[in-house]
Amino acid sequence: MPRFLHVADVHLGYTKYDSPERTKDFFHAFSDALERYAIEPQVDFVLIVGDLFEHRQVLPAILNQAQLCLRRLQEVGIPVLAIEGNHDYCLYGTNTSWLRYLASWDLLMLLEPDENEQLMPWDPDTKRGGYIDLDCGVRVIGSRWYGAAAPQAIQSLAPLIEKLPSGPDHTVMMFHHGLEGHVSRYSGALRYQDFAPLLTAGVDYLALGHIHRSYSAESWIFNPGSIEANSVIENQDQNPRGVFLVNLTKKGIKADLKSDYYQRHIERLNLKADPKQTAAELEAAAITTIETAYKNGKTEDAIVELKIQGTIGFERSDLNVKELRTQLHTLSKALIMLIKYEVTGVEYHSYISDQEELPSRHDIERLVFTDLLAANAHYRDQAESLSSGLMDLKDRLLKQQTEPELYQYAQELLSAKSSEADKPVQD
C-alpha cells in the first residue's frame, strides 16, 4: 500500500515583519513536519508542490536550510519529487533555478515537461524528466507554474498523460494552482471543470499547492495549505492547513491532514473603542487586554495582533500607535506585536429644518464649532459654552489681537472648562 507525504508552500526564506526568528520558523516547521510525517512513518516518497522558497533569489543560509531538510530524507532513502511554484519558478529565458540546483545534487527530482512541452521519463543521468514510475507502484507526473495559462496547459497535458506508456496502478500529479470556491481574496482560481480532463486522463490523486488553506474536492483533488502561516489570518483556528499524509489503497484515497508539528502561535485580539473614551482611556483598555492575554499564556513568544475598532471621541493622532505598540510588545513578551487601528471619529450634525428660516452666518459658524467640540470626548460636555468662546476667539483674531493675547484668552477658556468639569453634580 503506497504511502506518501504531500507538502506545498513551504516558503523558506520568508521575510515579513523583518524578524530573523520568524524566518527560521519556516525552516523549523518544514524540518519537524518531515521528521514526524515522512521519516518516522517511513513513507515511500515526499511531494513538494511548489514554493519551496519564498523568493527566486535565495540567500546561502536559506539554501542551507533546504539542503539540511532534504539530506535527512536522502539519508533514509525517501525520494523527493517537486515542481516549481509562482514564488520560485524559473523565469522565461533562463535555464536554471535553485530547484534545478538541488536536483543536480540528487536532493530532489524536479518533474516538469521538457522544452517542447512533452512529458519524458525521468533520466537520472541528465536529472530531468516530466514523470517517474516509482517502485512502490505509483507514477508521479510533474508540471510547471502556468499562471493565467493554466486551463490551456491542462488541455495540452491531459492527452499527453493518456498517451504515456502503461505503468503502475496509481497515478499522482503535481500542479501549483488553486481551485475555485475554496479561498477568498483570490482571483484566478480554476474551476473544477478545468481540472476534470486530468481525471479523465487517469490521474488518481491531483496534488495541488498555491492556496494556503487545506481543502479537498471530489475525493481526488487535495491541497494541504502552507506549512506555516504567511500572515496572521492564516492562523490554524481560522485557516486549517498543514501536510497530507496519504495512503493509496484499493478502496480509495485516505489523506489525513497533519498540523501538530512546530508552528508559531498566533493570537488575534479585538478591542472595541467607545466614543466616550479619551485617548488615555483607550490606551489603558489596550494595555488591560494584552495583560489579560499574557496572564492566560496566550502571548509570550507568539505573533500577537490587537485590532482596535469602533468610534472614537478624539483625533486619531491623539493615540500614539507606535509608542503603544512598543509598550504592548514589552508587556506581551511576544515575538511580533501588531496593532490594527481601524477607528472612525464621532460626527455630529446639528439639524436644520427645511421649514425654518435659514440661520445666519454667525449661527452656522457657532453650530459648526459646537459639532466639532461635541465630537471630542474631552470637550463634549461643555460644547455649547466653549463654542461661544471660540466665536469670540475668532473675532479677536479678525481684530488682529497679538498672539500672546490670543493664547492668553484660549488658556482662560480651557481653565474655565476645567473648572466647570470639576463642579459637583447637583441632585
C-alpha positions in Angstrom: 0.0 0.0 0.0 1.8 3.2 -1.2 2.1 6.0 1.4 3.5 9.4 0.8 3.6 12.9 2.3 2.1 15.8 0.3 3.7 19.2 1.2 3.3 22.6 -0.5 4.1 26.2 0.0 7.0 25.9 2.4 8.3 29.4 1.7 11.8 29.0 3.1 13.3 32.5 3.5 10.0 34.2 4.4 11.0 37.7 5.5 7.8 39.5 6.5 8.0 41.5 9.8 11.7 41.8 9.4 12.3 39.2 12.1 15.2 36.6 11.7 13.5 34.4 14.3 10.3 34.4 12.2 12.3 33.5 9.1 13.7 30.5 11.0 10.1 29.3 11.9 9.6 28.2 8.3 12.7 26.0 8.4 11.7 24.5 11.8 8.2 23.8 10.6 9.4 22.1 7.4 12.0 20.1 9.3 9.7 19.0 12.0 6.9 18.1 9.6 9.3 15.9 7.6 10.6 14.2 10.7 7.2 13.4 12.1 5.3 12.5 8.9 7.8 11.3 6.4 10.8 9.9 8.3 9.1 8.4 11.3 6.3 6.6 9.4 8.8 5.8 6.6 6.7 7.0 3.7 7.6 5.9 0.2 8.1 9.4 -1.1 7.5 13.1 -0.5 5.9 15.6 -2.8 6.8 19.3 -2.7 4.1 21.0 -4.8 5.6 24.4 -5.4 7.0 27.4 -3.5 9.8 25.6 -1.6 11.4 29.0 -1.5 9.8 32.4 -0.8 12.0 34.2 -3.3 13.7 33.3 -6.6 16.9 34.9 -5.3 17.9 32.6 -2.4 20.4 33.5 0.3 23.1 31.0 1.2 21.6 30.5 4.7 18.2 29.7 3.2 19.6 27.3 0.6 21.4 25.6 3.5 18.1 25.1 5.3 16.6 23.4 2.3 19.7 21.2 1.9 19.6 20.1 5.6 15.9 19.0 5.3 16.3 17.3 2.0 19.5 15.5 3.1 17.7 13.9 6.0 15.3 12.4 3.6 18.2 11.3 1.3 19.9 9.6 4.2 16.9 7.4 4.9 16.2 6.7 1.2 13.0 8.7 0.8 12.8 10.3 -2.7 11.6 13.8 -3.0 9.6 14.9 -6.1 9.0 18.6 -6.7 7.6 21.2 -9.0 8.1 25.0 -9.1 5.6 27.5 -7.8 4.9 31.1 -8.5 7.5 32.2 -5.9 10.4 30.1 -7.1 9.8 29.3 -10.8 12.5 29.6 -13.5 12.0 32.9 -15.3 11.3 32.8 -19.0 14.6 32.9 -20.9 16.7 31.4 -18.1 17.9 27.8 -17.9 18.5 27.4 -14.2 16.8 27.8 -10.8 17.6 26.8 -7.2 15.3 23.8 -7.5 17.3 22.6 -10.5 20.4 23.1 -8.4 19.0 20.9 -5.7 18.1 18.3 -8.3 21.7 18.3 -9.6 22.8 17.1 -6.2 20.1 14.4 -6.1 18.3 16.0 -3.2 15.1 16.1 -5.2 13.7 15.3 -8.6 12.2 18.3 -10.4 9.5 17.0 -12.6 8.4 19.2 -15.5 7.7 19.0 -19.2 10.7 19.4 -21.5 11.4 22.4 -23.7 8.9 21.1 -26.2 6.2 20.7 -23.5 6.5 16.9 -23.7 6.4 14.5 -20.8 9.5 12.5 -20.8 10.5 9.8 -18.2 12.9 10.9 -15.5 16.5 10.5 -16.6 18.9 10.0 -13.6 21.9 11.0 -15.8 20.6 14.3 -17.0 18.4 14.7 -13.9 15.5 15.9 -15.9 12.1 14.5 -16.8 8.4 15.0 -16.6 7.3 11.9 -14.8 8.7 8.9 -12.9 7.4 5.4 -12.1 8.4 4.5 -8.5 9.0 1.0 -7.1 6.1 1.5 -4.7 3.6 1.3 -7.5 3.0 5.0 -8.2 3.5 7.1 -11.2 4.2 10.7 -10.3 3.8 13.4 -13.0 5.0 17.0 -12.8 4.1 20.3 -14.3 5.1 24.0 -14.4 3.8 27.2 -12.9 1.4 28.3 -15.7 -0.3 31.3 -14.1 -3.3 32.5 -16.2 -2.5 29.9 -18.9 -3.2 27.0 -16.5 -6.6 26.0 -18.2 -4.9 25.8 -21.6 -2.0 23.9 -20.1 -4.3 21.3 -18.7 -5.9 20.9 -22.1 -2.5 20.2 -23.5 -1.2 17.9 -20.7 -4.3 15.7 -20.5 -3.8 14.0 -23.9 -0.1 13.6 -23.2 -0.8 11.8 -20.0 -3.3 9.5 -21.8 -0.5 8.6 -24.3 2.1 7.7 -21.7 3.2 4.0 -21.6 1.2 1.8 -19.3 2.6 2.0 -15.8 1.9 1.5 -12.1 -1.6 1.1 -10.6 -1.7 4.6 -9.2 -1.1 8.0 -10.9 -0.3 11.1 -8.9 0.1 14.5 -10.5 1.5 17.8 -9.0 0.0 21.1 -10.1 0.6 24.5 -8.4 -2.8 26.3 -8.7 -6.0 26.9 -6.8 -9.5 25.5 -7.1 -12.4 28.0 -7.3 -14.6 28.3 -4.2 -12.0 27.4 -1.6 -10.5 30.7 -0.7 -11.5 34.3 -0.5 -9.3 37.3 -1.6 -8.0 35.2 -4.5 -9.0 35.7 -8.1 -7.8 33.5 -11.0 -8.6 30.1 -9.3 -9.5 27.3 -11.7 -13.0 25.8 -12.0 -13.5 22.2 -11.2 -14.2 21.5 -14.9 -10.8 23.0 -15.8 -9.2 20.2 -13.8 -11.6 17.4 -15.0 -9.6 16.4 -18.1 -6.8 15.2 -15.8 -9.2 12.8 -14.1 -10.3 11.5 -17.4 -6.7 11.1 -18.4 -6.1 8.8 -15.5 -4.9 10.9 -12.6 -6.0 9.4 -9.3 -4.6 12.0 -6.9 -4.1 15.6 -8.0 -1.7 17.2 -5.6 -2.2 21.0 -5.5 -0.4 23.9 -4.0 -0.6 27.7 -4.1 -3.6 28.2 -1.7 -2.5 28.4 1.9 -5.7 26.7 3.2 -6.3 23.0 3.3 -9.1 21.6 1.2 -10.1 18.6 -1.0 -12.7 18.0 -3.7 -14.4 15.0 -5.2 -12.1 12.5 -3.5 -9.2 13.1 -5.9 -8.1 16.8 -5.6 -6.1 17.7 -2.5 -4.4 20.9 -1.3 -2.7 20.8 2.2 -2.2 24.5 2.6 1.0 26.2 3.7 3.3 24.6 6.2 3.5 27.8 8.3 1.3 30.9 8.4 2.3 33.6 6.0 0.1 36.2 7.7 -2.0 36.4 10.9 -5.2 35.5 9.0 -3.6 32.1 8.3 -3.7 31.0 11.9 -4.9 27.5 12.4 -8.2 28.5 14.1 -9.4 30.4 11.0 -7.4 28.8 8.3 -6.7 25.0 8.7 -3.5 24.0 6.9 -0.6 21.6 7.2 0.6 18.5 5.3 -1.3 15.5 4.0 -0.1 12.0 5.0 -1.6 9.9 2.2 -2.4 6.2 1.8 -3.4 4.9 -1.6 -5.5 1.8 -1.1 -7.6 -0.5 -3.3 -10.6 1.1 -1.6 -9.6 4.6 -2.4 -7.5 7.5 -1.1 -7.0 8.2 2.6 -5.5 11.7 3.1 -5.0 12.8 6.7 -4.2 16.5 7.4 -1.4 16.8 9.9 -0.7 20.1 11.6 0.7 19.2 15.1 4.3 19.9 14.2 6.3 23.0 15.2 4.4 26.2 14.4 4.5 29.7 15.9 1.3 30.5 17.8 -0.8 33.4 16.5 -3.0 35.3 18.9 -5.6 37.7 17.5 -7.3 40.0 19.9 -10.1 42.6 19.5 -10.8 45.8 21.3 -13.9 47.9 20.8 -13.4 51.6 21.2 -16.1 53.6 23.0 -16.8 57.2 21.8 -16.9 58.3 25.4 -13.3 57.2 26.0 -10.4 59.6 25.9 -7.2 58.5 24.1 -5.7 57.8 27.5 -8.6 55.6 28.5 -8.5 53.7 25.2 -4.8 53.1 25.7 -5.4 51.8 29.2 -8.0 49.4 27.8 -5.5 48.1 25.2 -2.9 47.5 28.0 -5.5 45.6 30.0 -6.4 43.5 27.0 -2.8 42.5 26.5 -2.1 41.9 30.2 -5.1 39.6 30.5 -4.0 37.6 27.4 -0.4 37.4 28.8 -1.6 36.1 32.1 -3.6 33.4 30.2 -0.4 32.3 28.5 -1.5 33.4 25.0 1.1 36.0 24.0 4.6 35.0 25.1 6.8 34.2 22.0 3.7 34.5 19.9 2.7 36.7 17.0 0.1 38.9 18.5 -2.4 41.2 16.7 -4.6 43.7 18.5 -7.3 45.1 16.4 -8.8 48.3 17.7 -12.1 49.1 16.1 -15.1 51.3 16.7 -15.8 55.0 17.0 -13.5 57.4 18.9 -14.3 60.7 20.5 -10.9 62.3 19.8 -8.5 62.8 16.9 -6.9 59.6 15.6 -3.5 61.1 16.0 -4.1 61.7 19.8 -3.3 58.0 20.3 0.4 57.4 19.5 0.0 53.9 18.0 3.8 53.4 17.5 4.5 54.1 21.2 1.6 51.9 22.2 2.8 49.0 20.1 6.2 49.2 21.7 4.7 49.2 25.2 2.4 46.3 24.4 5.3 44.4 22.8 7.1 44.6 26.1 4.1 43.6 28.2 3.1 40.7 26.0 6.7 39.3 25.6 5.5 38.5 22.0 7.9 37.8 19.2 5.9 40.2 17.0 3.3 42.7 18.1 0.9 44.1 15.6 -1.7 46.8 16.1 -4.6 47.4 13.6 -6.0 50.8 14.4 -9.3 50.8 12.5 -11.4 53.5 14.1 -13.6 56.3 12.9 -14.3 59.7 14.6 -17.6 60.7 16.0 -19.5 63.1 13.7 -22.2 65.4 15.0 -24.6 67.3 12.6 -27.0 69.8 14.1 -30.4 69.6 12.5 -31.6 72.5 10.4 -35.2 72.2 9.3 -36.2 72.9 5.7 -39.3 74.6 7.1 -37.5 77.2 9.1 -35.7 80.3 8.0 -32.1 79.7 7.2 -29.8 80.6 10.1 -27.4 83.5 9.9 -23.7 83.0 9.1 -23.0 83.7 12.8 -25.4 80.9 13.9 -23.9 78.5 11.3 -20.4 79.1 12.5 -21.5 78.5 16.1 -23.2 75.3 15.1 -20.0 74.1 13.3 -17.9 74.8 16.4 -20.5 73.1 18.6 -20.5 70.0 16.4 -16.7 69.8 16.3 -16.4 70.1 20.1 -19.2 67.6 20.7 -17.3 65.1 18.6 -14.4 65.2 21.1 -14.7 63.3 24.4 -12.7 66.0 26.2 -15.0 68.9 25.3 -18.4 67.2 24.7 -20.0 68.2 27.9 -19.0 71.9 27.5 -19.6 72.1 23.8 -22.2 74.8 24.0 -20.3 77.2 26.2 -16.9 76.6 24.5 -18.4 77.2 21.1 -19.3 80.8 22.2 -15.7 81.2 23.4 -14.4 80.0 20.0 -16.6 82.5 18.3 -15.2 85.2 20.4 -11.7 83.9 19.8 -12.3 84.2 16.0 -13.5 87.8 16.4 -10.4 88.6 18.4 -8.2 87.1 15.6 -10.0 89.2 13.0 -9.4 92.3 15.1 -5.7 91.4 14.8 -5.0 91.0 18.5 -1.5 89.8 19.3 -0.6 86.2 19.6 0.2 86.4 23.3 -3.3 87.9 23.9 -5.0 85.2 21.8 -3.1 82.5 23.7 -4.0 84.1 27.0 -7.7 84.1 26.0 -7.5 80.4 24.9 -5.9 79.5 28.2 -8.7 81.2 30.1 -11.3 79.3 28.0 -9.6 76.0 28.8 -9.3 76.9 32.5 -12.9 77.8 32.7 -13.8 74.5 31.0 -11.7 72.6 33.6 -13.4 74.5 36.5 -16.8 73.7 35.0 -15.9 70.0 34.7 -14.8 69.8 38.3 -18.1 71.1 39.8 -20.0 68.5 41.7 -23.2 67.2 40.1 -26.3 68.6 41.8 -29.1 66.1 42.5 
